[in-house]
């Protein structure tokens, strides 16, 4: 049974993802501006494909899948870490970078290995949000520039957070509180653009 009426007094936004860590992060960003619902909270159990070679296409297919199958307005996102020395890799494959490679236990270990001999460690996180309202899509982009460290530091966050230091900071995302991370966050930038669009358009 689908539940989209948890808090009728607040704008409900269905987040088309099964990644609870991303849901938790965007809930903090949205604050009182919107009630962000996960697929689980809406009673939806579905694996959403990510078959494409760009963040834009993957974000779009995820929101379109939920809208077409369930009829709910929703948003989705796809995020990639793009490292200059690796010609933009891992990029769209960030979440699957070490998959199928028996030499590495996780994505971060593989990334550090491939950067062993590079002095240029500049990188950026890039998030694309696809918002689908009444069948009409609008996309938003958030970018956070920074660099990759030589070793993992910190225990907060997830993914590549222990090896990424945003520009203007002196510690990794994994050493920051959620509030500190959000002052730099690519995901926050894209989310705030989406919320501003919704507020301005009245959708």
ABEGO torsion letter per residue (X at the ends): XBBAAABAABBBBBBBBABAAAAAAAAAAAEAABBBBBAAAAGBBBBBBBABABAAAAAAAAAAAAAAAAGBBBBBBBBBBBBAAAGGOAEAAAAAAABGBAABABAAAAAAAAAAABABABBBBBBBBBBBBGGBBBBBBBBBBBBBBABBBEABEBEAAAABBBBGBABBAAABBAAAAAAABAAAAAAAAAAAAAAAAGX
